[in-house]
Amino acid sequence: MPLIQVSLREGRDPQRIRALITALTEATVAALDAPKESVRVIVTEVPGSHWAAGDVTLDEKDA
C-alpha cells in the first residue's frame, strides 16, 4: 500500500489540493502498477509561521 505524504504551505484552494491528490494517485498507479484503491495520499497544510529555513519563517520572509 503506497503512502504519499505532502506538506504544503497553507492557502491553496480545495480544488487545487484535490487535483494534486488525483495527479499523485495516477502517477503512483502508473509508476508502481499499484491498484488505485491501495494508494493513500495525505496532504498537510502548514501555516507560514510554522515553516522555516535558516531560522526565518515563510511569513517573515514574505514581510
Distance bins in CASP14 RR format, pairs under 12 A and 6 or more apart:
PFRMAT RR
TARGET T0000
AUTHOR 0000-0000-0000
RMODE 2
METHOD distances of the structure
MODEL  1
1 28 0 0 0 0 0 1 0 0 0 0 0
1 32 0 0 0 0 0 1 0 0 0 0 0
1 34 0 0 0 0 1 0 0 0 0 0 0
1 35 0 0 0 0 1 0 0 0 0 0 0
1 36 0 0 0 0 0 1 0 0 0 0 0
1 37 0 0 0 0 1 0 0 0 0 0 0
1 38 1 0 1 0 0 0 0 0 0 0 0
1 39 1 0 0 1 0 0 0 0 0 0 0
1 40 1 0 0 1 0 0 0 0 0 0 0
1 41 0 0 0 0 0 1 0 0 0 0 0
2 24 0 0 0 0 1 0 0 0 0 0 0
2 25 0 0 0 0 1 0 0 0 0 0 0
2 27 0 0 0 0 0 1 0 0 0 0 0
2 28 1 0 1 0 0 0 0 0 0 0 0
2 29 0 0 0 0 1 0 0 0 0 0 0
2 30 0 0 0 0 0 1 0 0 0 0 0
2 31 0 0 0 0 1 0 0 0 0 0 0
2 32 1 0 0 1 0 0 0 0 0 0 0
2 33 0 0 0 0 0 1 0 0 0 0 0
2 34 1 0 1 0 0 0 0 0 0 0 0
2 35 0 0 0 0 1 0 0 0 0 0 0
2 36 0 0 0 0 0 1 0 0 0 0 0
2 37 0 0 0 0 0 1 0 0 0 0 0
2 38 1 0 0 1 0 0 0 0 0 0 0
2 39 1 0 1 0 0 0 0 0 0 0 0
2 40 1 0 0 1 0 0 0 0 0 0 0
2 41 0 0 0 0 1 0 0 0 0 0 0
2 42 0 0 0 0 0 1 0 0 0 0 0
3 24 0 0 0 0 0 1 0 0 0 0 0
3 25 0 0 0 0 0 1 0 0 0 0 0
3 28 0 0 0 0 1 0 0 0 0 0 0
3 32 0 0 0 0 0 1 0 0 0 0 0
3 34 0 0 0 0 0 1 0 0 0 0 0
3 38 0 0 0 0 1 0 0 0 0 0 0
3 39 0 0 0 0 1 0 0 0 0 0 0
3 40 1 0 1 0 0 0 0 0 0 0 0
3 41 1 0 0 1 0 0 0 0 0 0 0
3 42 1 0 0 1 0 0 0 0 0 0 0
4 20 0 0 0 0 1 0 0 0 0 0 0
4 21 0 0 0 0 1 0 0 0 0 0 0
4 22 0 0 0 0 0 1 0 0 0 0 0
4 23 0 0 0 0 0 1 0 0 0 0 0
4 24 1 0 1 0 0 0 0 0 0 0 0
4 25 0 0 0 0 1 0 0 0 0 0 0
4 26 0 0 0 0 0 1 0 0 0 0 0
4 27 0 0 0 0 1 0 0 0 0 0 0
4 28 1 0 0 1 0 0 0 0 0 0 0
4 29 0 0 0 0 0 1 0 0 0 0 0
4 31 0 0 0 0 0 1 0 0 0 0 0
4 32 0 0 0 0 0 1 0 0 0 0 0
4 34 0 0 0 0 0 1 0 0 0 0 0
4 38 0 0 0 0 0 1 0 0 0 0 0
4 39 1 0 0 1 0 0 0 0 0 0 0
4 40 1 0 0 1 0 0 0 0 0 0 0
4 41 1 0 1 0 0 0 0 0 0 0 0
4 42 1 0 0 1 0 0 0 0 0 0 0
4 43 0 0 0 0 1 0 0 0 0 0 0
4 44 0 0 0 0 0 1 0 0 0 0 0
5 21 0 0 0 0 0 1 0 0 0 0 0
5 24 0 0 0 0 0 1 0 0 0 0 0
5 40 0 0 0 0 1 0 0 0 0 0 0
5 41 0 0 0 0 1 0 0 0 0 0 0
5 42 1 0 1 0 0 0 0 0 0 0 0
5 43 0 0 0 0 1 0 0 0 0 0 0
5 44 1 0 0 1 0 0 0 0 0 0 0
6 12 0 0 0 0 0 1 0 0 0 0 0
6 17 0 0 0 0 1 0 0 0 0 0 0
6 20 1 0 0 1 0 0 0 0 0 0 0
6 21 0 0 0 0 1 0 0 0 0 0 0
6 23 0 0 0 0 0 1 0 0 0 0 0
6 24 1 0 0 1 0 0 0 0 0 0 0
6 25 0 0 0 0 0 1 0 0 0 0 0
6 40 0 0 0 0 0 1 0 0 0 0 0
6 41 1 0 0 1 0 0 0 0 0 0 0
6 42 1 0 0 1 0 0 0 0 0 0 0
6 43 1 0 1 0 0 0 0 0 0 0 0
6 44 1 0 0 1 0 0 0 0 0 0 0
6 45 0 0 0 0 1 0 0 0 0 0 0
6 46 0 0 0 0 0 1 0 0 0 0 0
7 20 0 0 0 0 0 1 0 0 0 0 0
7 42 0 0 0 0 1 0 0 0 0 0 0
7 43 0 0 0 0 1 0 0 0 0 0 0
7 44 1 0 1 0 0 0 0 0 0 0 0
7 45 1 0 0 1 0 0 0 0 0 0 0
7 46 1 0 1 0 0 0 0 0 0 0 0
7 47 0 0 0 0 0 1 0 0 0 0 0
7 48 0 0 0 0 0 1 0 0 0 0 0
7 50 0 0 0 0 0 1 0 0 0 0 0
7 51 0 0 0 0 1 0 0 0 0 0 0
7 58 0 0 0 0 0 1 0 0 0 0 0
8 16 0 0 0 0 1 0 0 0 0 0 0
8 17 1 0 0 1 0 0 0 0 0 0 0
8 20 0 0 0 0 1 0 0 0 0 0 0
8 21 0 0 0 0 0 1 0 0 0 0 0
8 42 0 0 0 0 0 1 0 0 0 0 0
8 43 1 0 0 1 0 0 0 0 0 0 0
8 44 1 0 0 1 0 0 0 0 0 0 0
8 45 1 0 1 0 0 0 0 0 0 0 0
8 46 1 0 0 1 0 0 0 0 0 0 0
8 47 0 0 0 0 0 1 0 0 0 0 0
8 48 0 0 0 0 0 1 0 0 0 0 0
8 51 0 0 0 0 1 0 0 0 0 0 0
8 58 0 0 0 0 0 1 0 0 0 0 0
9 17 0 0 0 0 0 1 0 0 0 0 0
9 43 0 0 0 0 0 1 0 0 0 0 0
9 44 0 0 0 0 0 1 0 0 0 0 0
9 45 1 0 0 1 0 0 0 0 0 0 0
9 46 1 0 0 1 0 0 0 0 0 0 0
9 47 1 0 0 1 0 0 0 0 0 0 0
9 48 1 0 1 0 0 0 0 0 0 0 0
9 49 0 0 0 0 0 1 0 0 0 0 0
9 50 0 0 0 0 1 0 0 0 0 0 0
9 51 1 0 0 1 0 0 0 0 0 0 0
9 52 0 0 0 0 0 1 0 0 0 0 0
9 53 0 0 0 0 0 1 0 0 0 0 0
9 57 0 0 0 0 0 1 0 0 0 0 0
9 58 1 0 1 0 0 0 0 0 0 0 0
9 59 0 0 0 0 1 0 0 0 0 0 0
9 61 0 0 0 0 0 1 0 0 0 0 0
9 62 0 0 0 0 1 0 0 0 0 0 0
10 16 0 0 0 0 0 1 0 0 0 0 0
10 17 0 0 0 0 0 1 0 0 0 0 0
10 43 0 0 0 0 0 1 0 0 0 0 0
10 44 0 0 0 0 1 0 0 0 0 0 0
10 45 1 1 0 0 0 0 0 0 0 0 0
10 46 1 0 0 1 0 0 0 0 0 0 0
10 47 1 0 1 0 0 0 0 0 0 0 0
10 48 1 0 0 1 0 0 0 0 0 0 0
10 49 0 0 0 0 1 0 0 0 0 0 0
10 50 0 0 0 0 1 0 0 0 0 0 0
10 51 0 0 0 0 1 0 0 0 0 0 0
10 58 0 0 0 0 1 0 0 0 0 0 0
10 59 0 0 0 0 0 1 0 0 0 0 0
11 17 0 0 0 0 1 0 0 0 0 0 0
11 43 0 0 0 0 0 1 0 0 0 0 0
11 45 1 0 0 1 0 0 0 0 0 0 0
11 46 0 0 0 0 0 1 0 0 0 0 0
11 47 0 0 0 0 1 0 0 0 0 0 0
11 48 0 0 0 0 1 0 0 0 0 0 0
11 58 0 0 0 0 0 1 0 0 0 0 0
12 18 0 0 0 0 0 1 0 0 0 0 0
12 19 0 0 0 0 1 0 0 0 0 0 0
12 20 0 0 0 0 1 0 0 0 0 0 0
12 21 0 0 0 0 0 1 0 0 0 0 0
12 43 0 0 0 0 1 0 0 0 0 0 0
12 45 1 0 0 1 0 0 0 0 0 0 0
12 46 0 0 0 0 0 1 0 0 0 0 0
13 19 0 0 0 0 1 0 0 0 0 0 0
13 20 0 0 0 0 0 1 0 0 0 0 0
13 45 0 0 0 0 0 1 0 0 0 0 0
14 20 0 0 0 0 0 1 0 0 0 0 0
14 21 0 0 0 0 0 1 0 0 0 0 0
14 43 0 0 0 0 0 1 0 0 0 0 0
14 45 0 0 0 0 0 1 0 0 0 0 0
15 21 0 0 0 0 0 1 0 0 0 0 0
15 22 0 0 0 0 0 1 0 0 0 0 0
16 22 0 0 0 0 0 1 0 0 0 0 0
16 23 0 0 0 0 0 1 0 0 0 0 0
16 43 0 0 0 0 0 1 0 0 0 0 0
16 45 0 0 0 0 0 1 0 0 0 0 0
17 23 0 0 0 0 0 1 0 0 0 0 0
17 24 0 0 0 0 0 1 0 0 0 0 0
17 41 0 0 0 0 1 0 0 0 0 0 0
17 42 0 0 0 0 0 1 0 0 0 0 0
17 43 1 0 1 0 0 0 0 0 0 0 0
17 44 0 0 0 0 0 1 0 0 0 0 0
17 45 1 0 0 1 0 0 0 0 0 0 0
18 24 0 0 0 0 0 1 0 0 0 0 0
18 25 0 0 0 0 0 1 0 0 0 0 0
18 41 0 0 0 0 0 1 0 0 0 0 0
18 43 0 0 0 0 1 0 0 0 0 0 0
19 25 0 0 0 0 0 1 0 0 0 0 0
19 26 0 0 0 0 0 1 0 0 0 0 0
19 41 0 0 0 0 0 1 0 0 0 0 0
19 43 0 0 0 0 0 1 0 0 0 0 0
20 26 0 0 0 0 0 1 0 0 0 0 0
20 27 0 0 0 0 0 1 0 0 0 0 0
20 41 0 0 0 0 1 0 0 0 0 0 0
20 42 0 0 0 0 0 1 0 0 0 0 0
20 43 1 0 0 1 0 0 0 0 0 0 0
20 45 0 0 0 0 0 1 0 0 0 0 0
21 27 0 0 0 0 0 1 0 0 0 0 0
21 28 0 0 0 0 0 1 0 0 0 0 0
21 36 0 0 0 0 0 1 0 0 0 0 0
21 39 0 0 0 0 1 0 0 0 0 0 0
21 40 0 0 0 0 0 1 0 0 0 0 0
21 41 1 0 1 0 0 0 0 0 0 0 0
21 42 0 0 0 0 1 0 0 0 0 0 0
21 43 1 0 0 1 0 0 0 0 0 0 0
22 28 0 0 0 0 0 1 0 0 0 0 0
22 29 0 0 0 0 0 1 0 0 0 0 0
22 36 0 0 0 0 0 1 0 0 0 0 0
22 39 0 0 0 0 0 1 0 0 0 0 0
22 41 0 0 0 0 1 0 0 0 0 0 0
22 43 0 0 0 0 0 1 0 0 0 0 0
23 29 0 0 0 0 0 1 0 0 0 0 0
23 30 0 0 0 0 0 1 0 0 0 0 0
23 39 0 0 0 0 0 1 0 0 0 0 0
23 41 0 0 0 0 1 0 0 0 0 0 0
23 43 0 0 0 0 0 1 0 0 0 0 0
24 30 0 0 0 0 0 1 0 0 0 0 0
24 31 0 0 0 0 0 1 0 0 0 0 0
24 32 0 0 0 0 0 1 0 0 0 0 0
24 34 0 0 0 0 0 1 0 0 0 0 0
24 36 0 0 0 0 0 1 0 0 0 0 0
24 39 1 0 0 1 0 0 0 0 0 0 0
24 40 0 0 0 0 0 1 0 0 0 0 0
24 41 1 0 1 0 0 0 0 0 0 0 0
24 42 0 0 0 0 0 1 0 0 0 0 0
24 43 0 0 0 0 1 0 0 0 0 0 0
25 31 0 0 0 0 0 1 0 0 0 0 0
25 32 0 0 0 0 0 1 0 0 0 0 0
25 34 0 0 0 0 1 0 0 0 0 0 0
25 35 0 0 0 0 0 1 0 0 0 0 0
25 36 1 0 0 1 0 0 0 0 0 0 0
25 37 0 0 0 0 1 0 0 0 0 0 0
25 38 0 0 0 0 0 1 0 0 0 0 0
25 39 1 0 1 0 0 0 0 0 0 0 0
25 40 0 0 0 0 1 0 0 0 0 0 0
25 41 1 0 0 1 0 0 0 0 0 0 0
25 43 0 0 0 0 0 1 0 0 0 0 0
26 32 0 0 0 0 0 1 0 0 0 0 0
26 34 0 0 0 0 0 1 0 0 0 0 0
26 36 0 0 0 0 1 0 0 0 0 0 0
26 39 0 0 0 0 1 0 0 0 0 0 0
26 41 0 0 0 0 0 1 0 0 0 0 0
27 33 0 0 0 0 0 1 0 0 0 0 0
27 34 0 0 0 0 0 1 0 0 0 0 0
27 36 0 0 0 0 0 1 0 0 0 0 0
27 39 0 0 0 0 1 0 0 0 0 0 0
27 41 0 0 0 0 0 1 0 0 0 0 0
28 34 1 0 1 0 0 0 0 0 0 0 0
28 35 0 0 0 0 0 1 0 0 0 0 0
28 36 0 0 0 0 1 0 0 0 0 0 0
28 37 0 0 0 0 0 1 0 0 0 0 0
28 38 0 0 0 0 1 0 0 0 0 0 0
28 39 1 0 1 0 0 0 0 0 0 0 0
28 40 0 0 0 0 1 0 0 0 0 0 0
28 41 0 0 0 0 1 0 0 0 0 0 0
29 35 1 0 0 1 0 0 0 0 0 0 0
29 36 1 0 1 0 0 0 0 0 0 0 0
29 37 0 0 0 0 1 0 0 0 0 0 0
29 38 0 0 0 0 1 0 0 0 0 0 0
29 39 1 0 0 1 0 0 0 0 0 0 0
29 41 0 0 0 0 0 1 0 0 0 0 0
30 36 0 0 0 0 0 1 0 0 0 0 0
30 39 0 0 0 0 0 1 0 0 0 0 0
31 39 0 0 0 0 0 1 0 0 0 0 0
32 38 0 0 0 0 1 0 0 0 0 0 0
32 39 0 0 0 0 1 0 0 0 0 0 0
33 39 0 0 0 0 0 1 0 0 0 0 0
34 40 0 0 0 0 0 1 0 0 0 0 0
44 50 0 0 0 0 0 1 0 0 0 0 0
44 51 0 0 0 0 0 1 0 0 0 0 0
45 51 0 0 0 0 0 1 0 0 0 0 0
46 52 0 0 0 0 0 1 0 0 0 0 0
46 57 0 0 0 0 0 1 0 0 0 0 0
46 58 0 0 0 0 1 0 0 0 0 0 0
46 59 0 0 0 0 0 1 0 0 0 0 0
47 57 0 0 0 0 1 0 0 0 0 0 0
47 58 0 0 0 0 1 0 0 0 0 0 0
47 59 1 0 0 1 0 0 0 0 0 0 0
47 62 0 0 0 0 0 1 0 0 0 0 0
48 56 0 0 0 0 0 1 0 0 0 0 0
48 57 1 0 1 0 0 0 0 0 0 0 0
48 58 1 0 1 0 0 0 0 0 0 0 0
48 59 1 0 1 0 0 0 0 0 0 0 0
48 60 0 0 0 0 1 0 0 0 0 0 0
48 61 0 0 0 0 1 0 0 0 0 0 0
48 62 0 0 0 0 1 0 0 0 0 0 0
48 63 0 0 0 0 0 1 0 0 0 0 0
49 56 0 0 0 0 0 1 0 0 0 0 0
49 57 1 0 1 0 0 0 0 0 0 0 0
49 58 1 0 0 1 0 0 0 0 0 0 0
49 59 1 0 1 0 0 0 0 0 0 0 0
49 60 0 0 0 0 1 0 0 0 0 0 0
49 61 0 0 0 0 0 1 0 0 0 0 0
49 62 0 0 0 0 0 1 0 0 0 0 0
49 63 0 0 0 0 0 1 0 0 0 0 0
50 57 1 0 0 1 0 0 0 0 0 0 0
50 58 0 0 0 0 1 0 0 0 0 0 0
50 59 0 0 0 0 1 0 0 0 0 0 0
50 60 0 0 0 0 0 1 0 0 0 0 0
51 57 1 0 0 1 0 0 0 0 0 0 0
51 58 1 0 1 0 0 0 0 0 0 0 0
51 59 0 0 0 0 1 0 0 0 0 0 0
51 60 0 0 0 0 0 1 0 0 0 0 0
51 61 0 0 0 0 1 0 0 0 0 0 0
51 62 0 0 0 0 0 1 0 0 0 0 0
52 58 1 0 0 1 0 0 0 0 0 0 0
52 59 0 0 0 0 1 0 0 0 0 0 0
52 60 1 0 0 1 0 0 0 0 0 0 0
52 61 0 0 0 0 1 0 0 0 0 0 0
53 60 0 0 0 0 0 1 0 0 0 0 0
53 61 0 0 0 0 1 0 0 0 0 0 0
54 60 0 0 0 0 0 1 0 0 0 0 0
54 61 0 0 0 0 1 0 0 0 0 0 0
55 61 0 0 0 0 0 1 0 0 0 0 0
56 62 0 0 0 0 0 1 0 0 0 0 0
56 63 0 0 0 0 1 0 0 0 0 0 0
57 63 0 0 0 0 1 0 0 0 0 0 0
END
